[in-house]
Amino acid sequence: MMVSAQGADHTAGNLPVFDCKDKTTEELVAASLGIQTVCAAADSLGLCIFGRSVTNVSTELIVNALNDAHGTKLDPSFIQKLGLEALRMEWEFNKAAGFTEKDDELPEFFYAEALAPTGKTARHHSAEVNRRLRALLA
């Protein structure tokens, strides 16, 4: 939620089977950005985001299909570039709408109240998450 311009939207690029245990903020931000990028590209192309088993792992197939259909000469990096461009526009839109880093922070009770049955609390804060995201995008 902190990394995505779309908040907790389930189509933004979640990783439901990703093992987060013992992962650093940097590792989690990188994984989140990676999946968001391919999902944003698929969404921008009008492809079903729920077809991720094809669109996320077969970017070369998707680019070749685009080239065949439109006579273009896109290379496989097109997907990455398109996804990042879409994400940057979403972040800029949110910034222009008045959202700040403070809006990315979870309410205090996520950090203070343990969730049963695991007893876990939130461990990542927006300032660190956004710092890591900016480093990856630099």
KABELZI-V377677 format. One record per pair of residues at least 12 apart in sequence whose C-alpha atoms are under 8 Angstrom apart, sorted by the first residue. I is the first residue (numbers start at 1). J is the second residue. Records with the same first field share a line. If there is no record, write none. Layout:
I->J  J
This chain:
1->104
2->104  105  126  129  130
3->29  32  33  104  129  130  133
4->36
5->87  90  91  94
6->90
11->39  49  50
12->36  39  40
13->32  35  36  37  38  39  40
14->32  35  36
15->32  35
25->124  128  129  132
26->129  132
29->129  132  133
30->133  136
33->133
35->56
36->83  87
37->80  83  84  87
38->55  56  79  80  83
39->52  56  83
40->82  83  84  86  87
41->79  80  82  83  84  86
42->55  83
44->82  83  86
59->76  79
60->76
63->75  76  78  79
101->126  127  130
102->126
104->126
105->125  126
106->125  126
110->122
111->123
